[in-house]
Amino acid sequence: MRMRSFLIYFTSIMLMAAASISFIDGWNWVAHAALAPVTLAIIQADLRQYAIPVWLLVLAAILGCVFIYLDAYTLTANVGLAGEVLGQAVIEGAIVLAIAGCASIIYERIRGRAGIGRADIYFFAIVGIWLPLSSFGVFLFAAALGALAATILRQIRRRRPIQSATYVPFCAFQAATLWAMTLFVY
């Protein structure tokens, strides 16, 4: 069974890398292709362990910075301007992190329990680095819709009711949506 899982994982990475090469111009496809195994690892960790290792989140953020820098440098051929674009992307990530963190704290104070995991909040910052803020609404809608649909189908398959405390693997769907949306945004 382990060999089968490895083959599925390896094939997925190769297909994702091929999509990166096909859809993304310039050298930033390298960073996007490198995001493929990180995306799959985040999905696997969230679905199996309900926790994302911090090093995966840090790696995704670093790859996002490399992606944004290479994209800006490819378009402008100006190191200084590419650095400014990267700085703006990091600031946008920090803004998204602050908003998501405040919303989570407010929710916890009102409801008395956590509504979203810390890894999900940190992943919002990663999305703020990878994607422009103008596409964040579409990203959030797609990730939430996928996570909700998968959770409903899982609960139906298990013959369990959907409750307010039902676990939703949101970070897994954030990772998949981020990888897919960058193909079309850039």
Buried (B, 14 or more C-beta within 10 A) or exposed (E): EEEEEEEEBEEBBEEBBEBBEEEBEEEBBBBBBBBBBBBBBBBBBBEEEEEBEEEBBEBBBBBBBBBBBBBBBBBEEEEEEBEEBBEBBBEBBEBBBBBBBEBBEEBEEEEEEEBBBBBBBBBBBBBBBBBEBEBBEBBBEBBBEBBBEBBEEBBEEEEEEEEEEEEBBBBBBBBBBBBBBBBEBB
